[in-house]
Amino acid sequence: MKSFTFAAAAAAVLAWTASAVDVDPIVISGTKFFYKTNGTQFFLRGVAYQQGIGPNTTQPSNGAYIDPLADSAACKRDIPYLTQLRTNTIRVYAVDPTQNHDDCMNALAAAGIYVVADLSQPNESINRNDPQWTTTLLKRYTDVVDVMATYTNTLGFFAGNEVSNELNNTVASAFVKAAVRDTKAYIKSKNYRTIGVGYATNDDAAIRVAMEQYFDCGDRASAIDFWGYNIYSWCGASNFKDSGYQVRTEEFKNYDVPVFFAEYGCNNVRPRLFTEVEALYGSQMTDVWSGGIVYMYFEEANEYGLVSISNNKVQTNADFSNLSKEIAKATPTGVQSSNYKPSHTAASCPSLGSSWNAVATPLPPVANAAACACMVDTLTCAVTDSVKEADYGDLFGFICGLKSGKYCAGIGRNATTGTYGAYGMCSAQEQLNFAVHQYALANPNGGCSFSGSATSKAVAKTTAASCTSLLQQAGTNGAGTVTSSPTGGAAQSTGASTGMATSHMENGLLTMGVYVFGAALSGMAMILL
């Protein structure tokens, strides 16, 4: 039977053509996923599908990544093996929006496989040690949305993955929730079909309850549409109780959006037995959980793979065989959408305390590139283009360390007090331009020099018609809040990137933004958290 399934899948892939393949989109109602047309409940039988991604989505430290959806040959090579595992969902961690994904996405659609895509990439993501949500990151996120929203087998997006992963960095969640808000608003503004935006969390006992509350509470425009759980607690021949699955299921029984395992598959014991599959898709869990995504397809140094690739040939291993055996028995009993009436309500927001340091409201301001461009037009002092981004930290540190941070208040961000400067969402260069301008205003005699790092400039003679309103919202010296959403798409603001913000990192590989690292010891830290 397995050879027949493999042969049939391979034939289907070979028969597939470049024409678009549409599948029944997945929609969300209450705590469930459903096929839009026939109303059958959808349970994820997923596999993480991207090379170079470690457990808990550790990314390569050099920022390089391989977009699996852009490699149509590899995609078609692997689909028959994914179908052997009855896969109906893959998770990809970094998509290159400049590449064409038609071949792979249509081949996946022909095989009935949906995609959950993370919106960030190693060098463009929210850094848990220097969290910010900027126009540069919004541009990255919306570029991915633009290329993926056209496919009916795009199931949803992750706006972040394990960004806050322990007690000392919970403030970062405010910036991820702002990313959720702005991404959802962008999808709506572009009149795309409704595609959910969620978050994937780690299984940290100290913060997990506050995390799930924070991202679900408050205004639905800012709340997650689904919740992904990276969990590796069922190891070897564990069971529903000892693994913690029972407690987690009880914990989420009243949650009001779909929850699923965004990663699972402990490898403390190999070959992995995957006995947790029976529980995940059985009666103990299916009323609460919508399935899960096994980590991962490719065998690498971390020994989590289901297959090895050598000379473009696929070799399955014992993990693959065990998962195939267990997933074949997964026949969850769901509910038809016509018979389902959502009854759960949103969580209450967590209070500030020893286990949580981010206020639920206000969130960081809307990332609006037009507002940043308008601000730059009004400046009379700006950093020169010859200054490298790696040297921004020295300038930030000097300026923001003066007068109790007075000159940097308009770009400040404090998630614990909910105090944000209007222009803290601008690009790194735009924020630095704002800071040197504020300093120069207070020091008119030579204040716009910085040993040649900055220079005087004329105020723009003309500005966009919308600038008046945007500048009024931002207020004098950036003391207000820009509430207007970007129009006409998430246009790129001028200036450099946000720095090396690699939020999908674990085990000490995370690096701070290069323009902040040197400044943290000399005053910049006061405007961050």
C-alpha positions in Angstrom: 0.0 0.0 0.0 2.8 2.4 0.9 4.5 1.9 -2.5 1.2 2.5 -4.3 0.7 5.7 -2.3 4.2 6.9 -3.1 3.8 6.0 -6.8 0.5 7.8 -7.0 1.8 10.9 -5.3 4.9 10.9 -7.5 2.7 10.6 -10.6 0.5 13.4 -9.4 3.5 15.7 -9.0 4.8 14.8 -12.4 1.4 15.4 -14.0 1.1 18.8 -12.4 1.5 21.8 -14.7 2.4 25.4 -14.1 -1.2 26.5 -14.1 -2.6 27.7 -10.8 -4.0 25.0 -8.5 -6.8 26.1 -6.2 -7.7 24.3 -3.0 -10.5 24.9 -0.6 -9.2 27.7 1.7 -8.9 27.1 5.4 -11.0 29.5 7.5 -11.2 30.1 11.2 -14.4 30.1 13.4 -13.9 30.3 17.1 -11.4 27.7 18.2 -11.5 25.6 15.0 -10.1 25.5 11.5 -12.6 24.6 8.7 -12.5 24.0 5.0 -14.3 27.0 3.7 -16.6 25.3 1.2 -17.5 21.9 2.7 -17.3 23.0 6.4 -15.3 20.0 7.5 -13.0 20.7 10.5 -9.4 20.9 9.6 -6.7 19.3 11.7 -3.0 20.0 10.9 -1.0 17.0 10.1 2.2 19.0 9.6 5.9 18.8 9.0 8.4 21.6 9.4 10.0 22.0 6.0 13.1 24.1 5.8 16.8 23.3 6.0 19.1 25.2 8.3 16.5 25.7 11.0 17.3 24.3 14.5 14.8 23.1 17.2 12.8 26.0 18.6 13.6 27.6 15.2 17.2 28.5 15.8 18.5 30.3 12.7 22.0 30.3 11.2 24.1 33.0 12.8 25.2 34.4 9.4 21.7 35.3 8.5 21.6 33.1 5.4 18.6 31.0 4.6 17.3 28.7 1.9 13.7 29.4 0.8 12.2 25.9 0.2 9.2 27.2 -1.6 11.5 28.7 -4.3 13.1 25.4 -5.1 10.6 23.6 -7.3 12.8 20.6 -8.1 13.4 19.8 -4.4 9.7 20.5 -3.6 8.5 18.0 -6.2 11.2 15.6 -5.0 9.9 15.7 -1.5 6.1 15.9 -1.9 5.7 12.1 -2.4 7.5 11.5 0.9 5.3 14.2 2.6 2.2 12.5 1.3 3.4 9.1 2.7 3.2 10.9 6.1 -0.4 12.1 5.2 1.0 15.6 5.5 -1.6 18.3 4.9 0.5 21.2 6.2 4.1 22.4 6.1 5.7 25.1 8.1 8.3 27.3 6.5 10.4 29.7 8.6 11.7 32.2 6.1 10.3 33.1 2.7 12.2 35.1 0.1 9.7 37.5 -1.4 11.9 38.3 -4.4 11.6 34.6 -5.6 8.9 32.9 -7.5 7.0 30.3 -5.6 4.3 29.3 -8.1 5.8 25.9 -9.0 6.2 24.6 -5.4 3.0 26.2 -4.0 0.9 24.8 -6.9 2.5 21.4 -6.5 1.8 21.4 -2.8 -1.8 22.4 -3.5 -2.2 19.6 -6.0 -1.1 17.3 -3.1 -3.6 18.9 -0.7 -0.8 20.5 1.4 -1.3 23.9 3.0 1.5 26.3 4.2 2.0 28.2 7.4 4.7 30.8 6.8 6.7 32.8 9.3 7.0 36.4 8.2 10.4 37.2 9.4 13.9 36.1 8.3 17.1 35.9 10.2 18.3 39.5 9.6 14.8 41.0 9.6 12.9 40.0 12.8 12.0 41.3 16.2 15.1 41.0 18.4 14.1 40.0 21.9 17.1 41.8 23.4 16.5 45.1 21.5 12.8 44.9 20.6 11.3 47.3 18.1 8.7 47.3 15.4 9.6 49.5 12.5 8.7 50.4 9.0 11.6 48.3 7.8 10.2 45.2 9.4 6.7 45.9 8.3 8.0 46.1 4.7 9.5 42.7 5.1 6.3 41.2 6.6 4.0 42.7 4.0 6.3 41.7 1.1 5.9 38.1 2.3 2.1 38.6 2.7 1.9 39.9 -0.9 3.6 36.9 -2.4 1.8 34.3 -0.3 -1.7 35.7 -0.1 -2.4 34.8 -3.8 -2.2 31.1 -3.0 -5.4 29.4 -1.7 -3.2 26.9 0.2 -1.6 29.6 2.4 -3.2 28.7 5.7 -1.7 31.5 7.9 1.3 33.5 9.0 3.4 33.6 12.2 4.3 37.2 13.2 6.8 35.9 15.6 8.4 32.8 17.0 9.6 32.5 20.6 10.6 36.2 20.7 9.8 36.4 24.4 11.2 33.1 25.7 12.0 33.8 29.4 11.2 36.2 32.2 13.8 38.9 31.3 12.5 39.6 27.8 8.7 39.7 28.1 8.7 43.3 27.0 9.5 42.1 23.5 5.9 40.8 23.2 4.5 44.3 22.9 6.4 44.7 19.6 5.3 41.4 18.3 1.7 42.2 19.1 2.1 45.5 17.2 3.4 43.4 14.3 0.2 41.2 14.5 -1.9 44.3 14.5 -0.2 46.0 11.5 -0.1 42.8 9.5 -3.7 42.1 10.0 -4.6 45.6 9.0 -2.5 45.3 5.9 -4.2 42.1 4.8 -7.5 43.8 5.2 -6.5 47.0 3.4 -5.3 45.0 0.4 -8.7 43.2 0.2 -7.0 39.8 0.4 -9.0 36.9 1.6 -9.0 36.6 5.3 -5.7 34.8 6.3 -5.0 34.3 10.0 -2.0 35.9 11.7 -0.7 34.1 14.8 2.3 33.6 17.1 4.4 30.5 18.0 5.6 30.3 21.6 8.0 28.2 23.5 7.0 26.0 26.5 8.5 28.1 29.3 6.7 27.4 32.6 7.4 30.9 34.0 5.7 32.9 31.3 3.6 30.6 29.2 0.2 31.5 30.8 0.9 35.3 30.6 2.0 34.9 27.0 -1.1 33.2 25.9 -3.2 35.8 27.7 -1.3 38.8 26.4 -1.6 37.9 22.7 -5.3 37.0 23.0 -6.5 39.9 25.2 -8.0 43.3 24.2 -8.9 44.7 20.8 -9.4 41.9 18.3 -7.7 43.9 15.6 -4.4 43.4 17.6 -5.0 39.9 18.9 -3.7 36.7 17.4 -6.0 34.6 15.2 -4.4 31.4 16.2 -1.8 30.2 18.7 1.1 27.9 17.9 2.9 25.9 20.7 6.4 24.6 20.3 6.5 21.7 22.7 9.0 18.9 23.2 7.9 17.4 26.5 6.7 14.0 25.2 9.9 12.0 25.0 10.2 8.3 24.2 7.4 6.2 25.6 5.8 8.9 27.7 2.1 9.4 28.2 -0.7 12.0 28.2 -0.1 12.8 31.9 3.6 12.6 32.4 4.4 14.6 29.2 2.4 17.5 30.5 0.0 17.2 27.6 -2.9 16.8 30.0 -2.1 20.0 31.9 -1.6 22.0 28.7 -4.9 20.7 27.3 -6.7 21.7 30.5 -5.0 25.1 30.3 -6.3 25.8 26.8 -9.8 24.4 27.1 -11.4 27.8 27.3 -9.1 29.6 24.8 -11.0 31.4 22.1 -8.8 30.9 19.0 -7.4 27.7 17.4 -4.3 26.2 19.1 -2.0 23.7 17.6 1.6 22.4 18.1 3.7 24.6 15.9 6.7 22.2 16.6 6.8 18.9 18.3 8.9 15.7 18.4 11.3 15.3 21.3 14.5 13.5 20.2 16.0 12.6 23.6 15.2 9.0 22.6 15.9 7.9 19.0 14.5 6.6 16.9 11.5 8.8 17.9 8.4 6.7 18.6 5.9 9.4 18.0 3.4 7.8 20.3 2.2 11.3 21.1 0.4 11.3 17.7 -2.3 9.0 19.1 -3.0 11.4 21.9 -2.8 14.6 19.8 -5.4 13.3 17.3 -7.4 11.3 19.8 -10.5 12.2 21.9 -8.4 13.5 24.8 -7.1 16.4 22.8 -9.0 17.1 19.6 -11.7 19.2 21.3 -9.0 21.7 22.2 -6.1 21.2 19.8 -6.1 21.4 16.0 -3.3 19.0 15.4 0.4 19.8 15.1 3.6 20.2 13.0 6.4 17.6 13.5 9.9 19.1 13.6 11.4 18.3 11.0 11.7 16.9 7.5 15.5 17.3 6.9 18.0 15.4 8.9 20.8 17.7 10.0 23.4 17.9 12.8 20.7 18.3 15.4 19.2 14.8 14.6 15.6 15.8 14.3 15.1 14.8 10.6 12.8 12.3 9.1 14.8 11.9 5.9 18.4 12.4 4.7 19.2 14.0 1.4 22.4 12.9 -0.4 23.1 13.6 -4.1 19.5 14.8 -4.4 18.2 11.4 -3.3 15.9 10.9 -0.4 16.5 8.3 2.3 13.9 7.8 5.0 14.9 6.8 8.5 13.3 5.0 11.5 11.7 8.3 12.7 10.0 8.5 9.3 8.7 4.9 9.5 7.4 5.4 13.1 5.7 8.7 12.3 4.2 7.1 9.2 2.8 4.2 11.2 1.3 6.5 13.9 -0.1 9.2 11.6 -1.8 6.5 9.6 -4.0 5.8 12.6 -4.8 9.5 13.2 -8.5 9.9 12.5 -9.7 12.8 14.6 -13.4 13.3 14.9 -14.2 16.9 14.3 -17.4 19.0 13.9 -19.0 20.5 10.9 -18.9 24.3 10.8 -22.7 24.4 10.4 -23.1 22.6 13.7 -20.5 24.6 15.6 -21.3 27.7 17.6 -18.2 29.5 19.1 -18.8 30.1 22.8 -15.4 31.1 24.3 -14.3 34.6 25.1 -11.0 36.4 24.9 -8.5 36.1 27.7 -8.0 38.8 30.3 -4.8 40.7 29.9 -2.0 39.8 32.4 -1.0 42.2 35.1 2.4 43.7 35.4 4.5 41.8 37.9 7.4 39.4 38.5 6.4 37.2 35.5 5.2 39.9 33.1 6.7 43.3 32.1 4.7 44.5 29.1 1.5 46.5 29.4 -1.3 45.4 27.1 -2.2 49.0 26.0 -0.9 51.1 24.5 1.0 49.0 22.0 4.0 50.5 20.0 2.7 52.9 17.4 1.6 51.9 13.9 4.6 51.5 11.6 3.8 54.3 9.1 6.6 55.0 6.5 4.8 58.1 5.3 4.9 59.7 8.7 8.7 59.0 8.9 9.2 60.5 5.4 7.2 63.6 6.5 9.3 63.9 9.6 12.6 63.7 7.7 11.3 66.5 5.3 11.1 68.8 8.3 14.6 68.2 9.6 17.5 70.8 9.3 20.2 68.4 10.4 20.8 64.8 9.3 23.5 62.1 9.5 25.6 61.9 6.4 25.3 59.0 4.0 29.0 58.2 4.6 28.3 57.1 8.2 28.0 53.3 8.3 25.2 51.7 10.2 27.7 49.9 12.4 28.7 53.3 13.7 25.2 54.5 14.6 25.6 53.2 18.1 28.2 55.8 19.0 26.0 58.7 17.8 22.9 57.3 19.5 24.9 56.7 22.7 26.2 60.2 22.8 23.0 62.0 22.0 20.6 59.9 24.0 22.8 59.9 27.0 22.5 63.7 27.3 19.8 65.7 29.3 18.2 62.5 30.6 17.4 61.3 27.1 15.6 64.6 26.1 16.8 64.5 22.5 15.7 60.9 22.0 12.3 61.0 23.6 10.6 61.1 20.2 12.1 57.7 19.3 11.9 56.2 22.8 10.1 52.9 23.6 9.2 51.5 26.9 6.8 48.6 26.9 6.5 48.4 30.7 5.1 51.9 31.0 3.6 52.0 27.5 5.5 55.1 26.6 6.6 55.4 23.0 8.0 58.2 20.9 6.1 58.7 17.7 9.1 58.0 15.5 10.4 54.9 17.3 8.8 53.0 14.4 11.0 54.6 11.7 14.1 53.1 10.2 17.4 53.3 12.0 18.7 56.1 9.8 15.5 58.1 10.2 15.6 57.7 14.0 19.2 58.9 14.0 18.3 61.8 11.8 15.6 62.8 14.3 18.1 62.6 17.2 20.8 64.7 15.6 18.2 67.2 14.6 16.9 67.5 18.1 20.4 68.0 19.4 21.2 70.6 16.8 18.1 72.6 17.6 19.3 72.9 21.2 22.9 73.6 20.2 22.7 76.0 17.2 26.4 76.9 17.3 28.0 73.9 15.7 25.5 71.3 16.9 25.0 69.8 13.5 28.6 68.6 13.0 29.4 65.5 15.1 32.9 65.6 13.6 31.5 65.4 10.1 29.0 62.7 10.8 26.1 65.0 10.3 25.4 68.0 8.1 22.8 70.8 7.8 20.0 70.4 5.3 17.2 72.5 4.0 13.6 71.8 5.0 11.8 70.2 2.0 10.0 72.8 0.0 7.1 70.6 -0.6 5.7 67.7 1.3 2.9 65.1 0.8 -0.6 66.4 1.3 -1.0 64.0 4.1 2.0 65.3 6.0 0.0 67.9 7.9 -2.2 65.4 9.6 0.6 62.9 10.2 2.9 65.5 11.8 0.0 66.8 13.9 -0.6 63.2 15.2 3.1 62.8 15.9 3.1 66.0 17.9 5.9 68.4 18.8 9.3 66.6 19.0 7.5 63.3 18.5 5.6 63.4 21.7 2.3 62.3 20.2 1.2 59.1 18.5 0.7 58.3 14.8 -2.6 56.4 14.7 -3.1 56.5 10.9 -2.4 53.2 9.1 -0.2 53.3 6.0 -2.1 53.8 2.8 -1.4 52.3 -0.5 0.6 49.4 0.9 3.5 49.3 3.3 5.9 51.6 1.5 9.5 51.4 2.4 10.7 54.4 4.5 14.1 55.8 3.7 17.2 54.8 5.5 19.0 51.7 6.6 17.6 48.6 8.1 16.7 48.0 11.7 20.0 46.2 12.3 20.8 42.6 12.9 17.5 41.7 14.7 17.5 37.9 14.8 14.7 36.9 17.0 14.4 33.3 15.9 17.5 32.4 17.8 18.2 30.2 20.8 21.1 29.0 22.9 23.0 32.3 23.0 23.3 32.9 19.3 21.2 36.1 19.4 23.0 39.3 18.6 21.8 42.8 19.4 21.2 45.4 16.7 24.6 46.7 15.7 23.7 50.3 16.0 22.4 49.8 19.6 25.0 47.4 21.0 27.7 50.1 21.5 25.2 52.6 22.7 23.7 50.5 25.5 26.5 51.2 27.8 26.5 54.9 27.1 22.9 56.0 27.4 20.9 54.5 24.6 19.5 51.7 26.8 17.3 54.2 28.6 15.2 54.7 25.6 14.8 51.1 24.8 13.1 49.3 27.7 
